[in-house]
Amino acid sequence: MLDNIVIVMVNTTHSGNIGAAARAMKNMGLSQLVLVDPKAAIDEEAIQRSSRAEDILHQARIVASLEEAIADCGLVVGTSARSRYIPWPLMNPRECAAKAAMASANGNKIALVFGRESSGLTNDELHLCHAHVHIPTVEDFSSLNVAQAIQVMCYEMRLAAISEPALQQEESAWGVEWDYELANHEQLNGMLHHLEQTMVDIGFLDPNTPKQTMSRLRRLFQRAGVDKMEVNILRGIFSAVQRQQKVQGVQQDAVKTGDSD
Amino acid sequence: MLDNIVIVMVNTTHSGNIGAAARAMKNMGLSQLVLVDPKAAIDEEAIQRSSRAEDILHQARIVASLEEAIADCGLVVGTSARSRYIPWPLMNPRECAAKAAMASANGNKIALVFGRESSGLTNDELHLCHAHVHIPTVEDFSSLNVAQAIQVMCYEMRLAAISEPALQQEESAWGVEWDYELANHEQLNGMLHHLEQTMVDIGFLDPNTPKQTMSRLRRLFQRAGVDKMEVNILRGIFSAVQRQQKVQGVQQDAVKTGDSD
């Protein structure tokens, strides 16, 4: 299970935190660290804080965007205080670990996404997540350090991994053996972009207006979890709508110029 | 909680089972019974088997279709051995009771749907359900009587109701206070019929071919749970597509006849 979990740190500014994160991971049995556009280097401070987890630092992937970091993951969970605009599915660390165990048993990778020391994750980043996880803290002193948050999450992951009941390998998150694999984030995101483009093409969505409509649709599909056949069906529908819209555009021009079909 | 749970019996042939179901319900604190096109009357046998639960029999609603029975319910669960064609979300009775408790805490009605003595529920009826519940039985002697099944489910509902932890009233099934109410079955079903009609209008779906595509889409939205704003957004998209398809049809005719716009 733990080999399927990816710890993603976004725009980290303090190299000591990267080191401490690696140390927490190694203690708990995790090994996959991804740094998204880090603002700190893997320097002496990082290596020193990692104690004997240097290997995790050296194996860490460095990518330019969050979308790249999570592309191959079937479940993406972001750490969050509260969703700022529209409500987003929220779990506590133990529930998150249970969901991660299930996703892993089904061959999916799980990304746990952690934000900037100063400001956490942006709203757009939070909306790329299927769900959010909130680590319970005292309300008026909510200042968990990112490496401490990673420590808590890795601990819960370890507990779930070592106490994993004999999960029936064929059982999906929906309680039965499913007939198609879960789409990974890249495939799901591709479907959502296709949906958005189709909505723009038919004039339903104005690309310049606030994006709540698209966020709500994203949230709906992400909380459902979408399998690969469902992605294909949905994209087939979108393509059919776009084809029709093109034909309509051609017809309109033909009518205006007096050309026949 | 128990006042929000509706026991739905479809095409029951033995009046004694209806009586026994009422008795099980009353013992466990439930009161809402709906009979869908019953093949048995509420006769002496039913009254005798109900012991002192005659009031539940007399208050029972009798409707012609399952869709009528569940129209105002936010969560619909069908009893099933196994889904026969495509996998459908499946729970055990205890998980079902927990979900029912959550749905009830959020002001939704919950329908528990039970099928014919001889053959259970049809595939179409099973597909109207958000999820199915399977009562664990010995594999080679799987012949639970419908009233016994109702007894087991009502028992689990009662356990959940009396041991209900202080559910934060504002918390939805997704772990946070949601901003729109869950759509009831009539609204969700209306959205799905609108989707189907739109897919037919654009030529993506042939109304005469096997219905797996539509079942898969139904399953996706039902397992997500859809709120009222999401229903509105989706129906707005479908309407926009349908309007465009109509315009295209008009343009095509105009081009063929040589009429201008």
Boltz contact constraints between the chains, C-beta under 6 A:
constraints:
  - contact:
      token1: [A, 87]
      token2: [B, 176]
      max_distance: 6.0
  - contact:
      token1: [A, 87]
      token2: [B, 178]
      max_distance: 6.0
  - contact:
      token1: [A, 87]
      token2: [B, 179]
      max_distance: 6.0
  - contact:
      token1: [A, 89]
      token2: [B, 174]
      max_distance: 6.0
  - contact:
      token1: [A, 89]
      token2: [B, 175]
      max_distance: 6.0
  - contact:
      token1: [A, 90]
      token2: [B, 175]
      max_distance: 6.0
  - contact:
      token1: [A, 90]
      token2: [B, 176]
      max_distance: 6.0
  - contact:
      token1: [A, 91]
      token2: [B, 175]
      max_distance: 6.0
  - contact:
      token1: [A, 174]
      token2: [B, 89]
      max_distance: 6.0
  - contact:
      token1: [A, 175]
      token2: [B, 89]
      max_distance: 6.0
  - contact:
      token1: [A, 175]
      token2: [B, 90]
      max_distance: 6.0
  - contact:
      token1: [A, 175]
      token2: [B, 91]
      max_distance: 6.0
  - contact:
      token1: [A, 176]
      token2: [B, 87]
      max_distance: 6.0
  - contact:
      token1: [A, 176]
      token2: [B, 90]
      max_distance: 6.0
  - contact:
      token1: [A, 178]
      token2: [B, 87]
      max_distance: 6.0
  - contact:
      token1: [A, 179]
      token2: [B, 87]
      max_distance: 6.0
  - contact:
      token1: [A, 202]
      token2: [B, 240]
      max_distance: 6.0
  - contact:
      token1: [A, 202]
      token2: [B, 244]
      max_distance: 6.0
  - contact:
      token1: [A, 204]
      token2: [B, 237]
      max_distance: 6.0
  - contact:
      token1: [A, 204]
      token2: [B, 240]
      max_distance: 6.0
  - contact:
      token1: [A, 213]
      token2: [B, 233]
      max_distance: 6.0
  - contact:
      token1: [A, 220]
      token2: [B, 224]
      max_distance: 6.0
  - contact:
      token1: [A, 220]
      token2: [B, 230]
      max_distance: 6.0
  - contact:
      token1: [A, 223]
      token2: [B, 224]
      max_distance: 6.0
  - contact:
      token1: [A, 224]
      token2: [B, 220]
      max_distance: 6.0
  - contact:
      token1: [A, 224]
      token2: [B, 223]
      max_distance: 6.0
  - contact:
      token1: [A, 224]
      token2: [B, 224]
      max_distance: 6.0
  - contact:
      token1: [A, 230]
      token2: [B, 220]
      max_distance: 6.0
  - contact:
      token1: [A, 233]
      token2: [B, 213]
      max_distance: 6.0
  - contact:
      token1: [A, 237]
      token2: [B, 204]
      max_distance: 6.0
  - contact:
      token1: [A, 240]
      token2: [B, 202]
      max_distance: 6.0
  - contact:
      token1: [A, 240]
      token2: [B, 204]
      max_distance: 6.0
  - contact:
      token1: [A, 241]
      token2: [B, 241]
      max_distance: 6.0
  - contact:
      token1: [A, 244]
      token2: [B, 202]
      max_distance: 6.0
  - contact:
      token1: [A, 248]
      token2: [B, 248]
      max_distance: 6.0
  - contact:
      token1: [A, 251]
      token2: [B, 251]
      max_distance: 6.0
  - contact:
      token1: [A, 251]
      token2: [B, 252]
      max_distance: 6.0
  - contact:
      token1: [A, 251]
      token2: [B, 255]
      max_distance: 6.0
  - contact:
      token1: [A, 252]
      token2: [B, 251]
      max_distance: 6.0
  - contact:
      token1: [A, 254]
      token2: [B, 255]
      max_distance: 6.0
  - contact:
      token1: [A, 255]
      token2: [B, 251]
      max_distance: 6.0
  - contact:
      token1: [A, 255]
      token2: [B, 254]
      max_distance: 6.0
  - contact:
      token1: [A, 255]
      token2: [B, 255]
      max_distance: 6.0
  - contact:
      token1: [A, 255]
      token2: [B, 260]
      max_distance: 6.0
  - contact:
      token1: [A, 255]
      token2: [B, 261]
      max_distance: 6.0
  - contact:
      token1: [A, 260]
      token2: [B, 255]
      max_distance: 6.0
  - contact:
      token1: [A, 261]
      token2: [B, 255]
      max_distance: 6.0
